[in-house]
Amino acid sequence: VTVSPVDRPALLVIGGGPAALAAARGYRAAAGEGPVALVTDEGLAPYQRPPLTKGLLRHESARADLPLERDAWFADHDVRLVTGRAVALDAQARTVTLSGGRTLHYEHCVLAPGSEPTRLPVPGADDPGVRTLRSLADFVELDRRVTEDVRAIVVGSGFVGCEIAASLRLRGLAVTLVSDEHAPQHERLGPEIGARLADWLRGEGVDLRLGAPVARIVRHGERLTVETESGHAPTGELVVMAAGVRPRLELALAAGLECPDGAIPTDERLRTALPDVWAAGDVAHAHHAVAGRRLRVEHWGDALAQGEVAGRSAAGDDGAVWEDPPGFWSTIGRRTLKHAAWGDGWSSVAVTPHAGGAFTARYRDADGRLVGVLTHERDEDYELERSQLAGRTPVEAA
Ligand SMILES: Cc1cc2nc3c(=O)[nH]c(=O)nc-3n(C[C@H](O)[C@H](O)[C@H](O)COP(=O)(O)OP(=O)(O)OC[C@H]3O[C@@H](n4cnc5c(N)ncnc54)[C@H](O)[C@@H]3O)c2cc1C
């Protein structure tokens, strides 16, 4: 029996998202040797997820722009893509088994399986007409159902829900957004920012039903009605559920990793408790070098940063640690927000308005320390406050 080198990779990465690709890049950047294999159940080379709710959904950007690397990059860096679903990891034997029974033997393994959308635990939430949006395949299926005469109901006022609602409006659909929150991101970002986001969505023509927990979703022929506990019952042909995500932990749990906080605990080099196994991206509960504690984030940029550190660490570079403050951008309709925060709450928020609707919100803890920043059209404030969060420039005395 001949064993192809891809069945014995020096670095085996489970996942095909940003954390997985960054792990391969980091491994090579730190002169990691031997074949690298990325196992992905999507059957696609790593691509950008953020446009799925933004430019791509508005038909303003193209699928051709999604790949994160050119095909040649994979060949040039001896990084192979393996299509398959990893179902078992044996850290003692250093093997990963795919669903068809194929077994890969690794020297180093990075777990980067990301997360998957959750559905509200209400009757009708699993109706096939209720869509979620995580992958390009989900996008294609959703986009197929989007025509101007369709009435869409978006459930959830997180960033993904707000982005989908605004993008569908820009496609000309009638859109209702239903959420149990009293304003989008009210708890996370405060009432003033929540009110601004609600105004943005109303300005785009989205019909908001806020403070309205979903009771059930009922099908009437081709139509679906989203009944809320507060008595609203918007009806449409398309329901998109954006009710949050859950890290994909099956492989880690089956391998014996304890995940007490719903994600895989790692140190600041993204090492897990298993020998030569790292975890990065949405699935990681990683120790942050500056915060001095573990953080859970679901951000594109942090998935890239963590993957890079994991890959470098796997190649033997112990100097790389996760240290940039977590942050993300969101584009709701035509407006972009930038947010960076440690992510475990705040005591006070001061919102400074600027000309033309721009603003900067600074979040502080009970001791007056900056713990987060949110900006719209104020990149200079975002950069400055983000670097202060990182502790790299002194906070100005008041
Ligand atoms: C529509 C959308 C828009 C977003 N927009 C933004 C944004 O604007 N800004 C921002 O910061 N964040 C955004 N996010 C969040 C961001 O995309 C995620 O935080 C990021 O993709 C996480 O990267 P990851 O590599 O950990 O996991 P993922 O990107 O989820 O990739 C994991 C990959 O692993 C595969 N996989 C899982 N399990 C297995 C297995 N057992 N075997 C083989 N393969 C497996 C999955 O199919 C997937 O391809 C958005 C997310 C979505 C869904």
The ligand as an SDF file (V2000), in Angstrom:
LIG
                    3D

 53 58  0  0  0  0  0  0  0  0999 V2000
  -22.5690   35.8180    6.7640 C   0  0  0  0  0  0  0  0  0  0  0  0
  -21.5150   36.1850    7.7620 C   0  0  0  0  0  0  0  0  0  0  0  0
  -20.9930   37.4770    7.7910 C   0  0  0  0  0  0  0  0  0  0  0  0
  -19.9970   37.8080    8.6990 C   0  0  0  0  0  0  0  0  0  0  0  0
  -19.4860   39.0770    8.7160 N   0  0  0  0  0  0  0  0  0  0  0  0
  -18.5020   39.3780    9.5790 C   0  0  0  0  0  0  0  0  0  0  0  0
  -17.9120   40.6880    9.5960 C   0  0  0  0  0  0  0  0  0  0  0  0
  -18.3030   41.5740    8.8250 O   0  0  0  0  0  0  0  0  0  0  0  0
  -16.8960   40.9230   10.4410 N   0  0  0  0  0  0  0  0  0  0  0  0
  -16.4370   39.9750   11.3080 C   0  0  0  0  0  0  0  0  0  0  0  0
  -15.5000   40.2250   12.0660 O   0  0  0  0  0  0  0  0  0  0  0  0
  -16.9750   38.7260   11.3290 N   0  0  0  0  0  0  0  0  0  0  0  0
  -17.9850   38.4190   10.4860 C   0  0  0  0  0  0  0  0  0  0  0  0
  -18.5320   37.1610   10.5140 N   0  0  0  0  0  0  0  0  0  0  0  0
  -17.9750   36.1540   11.4460 C   0  0  0  0  0  0  0  0  0  0  0  0
  -16.7480   35.4990   10.8250 C   0  0  0  0  0  0  0  0  0  0  0  0
  -17.0380   35.1030    9.5090 O   0  0  0  0  0  0  0  0  0  0  0  0
  -16.3180   34.3160   11.6770 C   0  0  0  0  0  0  0  0  0  0  0  0
  -15.9350   34.7970   12.9470 O   0  0  0  0  0  0  0  0  0  0  0  0
  -15.1640   33.5630   11.0290 C   0  0  0  0  0  0  0  0  0  0  0  0
  -15.5330   33.0470    9.7760 O   0  0  0  0  0  0  0  0  0  0  0  0
  -14.6590   32.4300   11.9180 C   0  0  0  0  0  0  0  0  0  0  0  0
  -13.6330   31.7910   11.2430 O   0  0  0  0  0  0  0  0  0  0  0  0
  -13.2160   30.2610   11.5480 P   0  0  0  0  0  0  0  0  0  0  0  0
  -12.0840   29.9660   10.6340 O   0  0  0  0  0  0  0  0  0  0  0  0
  -13.0740   30.0590   12.9960 O   0  0  0  0  0  0  0  0  0  0  0  0
  -14.5000   29.3980   11.1400 O   0  0  0  0  0  0  0  0  0  0  0  0
  -15.4360   29.3130    9.7940 P   0  0  0  0  0  0  0  0  0  0  0  0
  -15.2390   30.5390    8.9990 O   0  0  0  0  0  0  0  0  0  0  0  0
  -16.7460   28.9600   10.3260 O   0  0  0  0  0  0  0  0  0  0  0  0
  -14.7780   28.1130    9.0320 O   0  0  0  0  0  0  0  0  0  0  0  0
  -14.8210   26.7930    9.5100 C   0  0  0  0  0  0  0  0  0  0  0  0
  -14.7080   25.8400    8.3420 C   0  0  0  0  0  0  0  0  0  0  0  0
  -14.5000   24.5140    8.7990 O   0  0  0  0  0  0  0  0  0  0  0  0
  -15.4060   23.6110    8.1910 C   0  0  0  0  0  0  0  0  0  0  0  0
  -15.6300   22.4860    9.1070 N   0  0  0  0  0  0  0  0  0  0  0  0
  -16.2940   22.5230   10.2880 C   0  0  0  0  0  0  0  0  0  0  0  0
  -16.2420   21.3240   10.8910 N   0  0  0  0  0  0  0  0  0  0  0  0
  -15.5450   20.5100   10.0740 C   0  0  0  0  0  0  0  0  0  0  0  0
  -15.1550   19.1360   10.1510 C   0  0  0  0  0  0  0  0  0  0  0  0
  -15.4700   18.3660   11.1960 N   0  0  0  0  0  0  0  0  0  0  0  0
  -14.4450   18.6220    9.1210 N   0  0  0  0  0  0  0  0  0  0  0  0
  -14.1120   19.3780    8.0700 C   0  0  0  0  0  0  0  0  0  0  0  0
  -14.4360   20.6940    7.9540 N   0  0  0  0  0  0  0  0  0  0  0  0
  -15.1440   21.2400    8.9510 C   0  0  0  0  0  0  0  0  0  0  0  0
  -16.6220   24.4760    7.9480 C   0  0  0  0  0  0  0  0  0  0  0  0
  -17.4780   23.9570    6.9700 O   0  0  0  0  0  0  0  0  0  0  0  0
  -15.9620   25.7800    7.4950 C   0  0  0  0  0  0  0  0  0  0  0  0
  -15.5830   25.7120    6.1550 O   0  0  0  0  0  0  0  0  0  0  0  0
  -19.5310   36.8210    9.6150 C   0  0  0  0  0  0  0  0  0  0  0  0
  -20.0800   35.5350    9.5940 C   0  0  0  0  0  0  0  0  0  0  0  0
  -21.0510   35.2090    8.6800 C   0  0  0  0  0  0  0  0  0  0  0  0
  -21.6140   33.8060    8.6650 C   0  0  0  0  0  0  0  0  0  0  0  0
  1  2  1  0
  2  3  1  0
  2 52  2  0
  3  4  2  0
  4  5  1  0
  4 50  1  0
  5  6  2  0
  6  7  1  0
  6 13  1  0
  7  8  2  0
  7  9  1  0
  9 10  1  0
 10 11  2  0
 10 12  1  0
 12 13  2  0
 13 14  1  0
 14 15  1  0
 14 50  1  0
 15 16  1  0
 16 17  1  0
 16 18  1  0
 18 19  1  0
 18 20  1  0
 20 21  1  0
 20 22  1  0
 22 23  1  0
 23 24  1  0
 24 25  2  0
 24 26  1  0
 24 27  1  0
 27 28  1  0
 28 29  2  0
 28 30  1  0
 28 31  1  0
 31 32  1  0
 32 33  1  0
 33 34  1  0
 33 48  1  0
 34 35  1  0
 35 36  1  0
 35 46  1  0
 36 37  1  0
 36 45  1  0
 37 38  2  0
 38 39  1  0
 39 40  1  0
 39 45  2  0
 40 41  1  0
 40 42  2  0
 42 43  1  0
 43 44  2  0
 44 45  1  0
 46 47  1  0
 46 48  1  0
 48 49  1  0
 50 51  2  0
 51 52  1  0
 52 53  1  0
M  END
$$$$
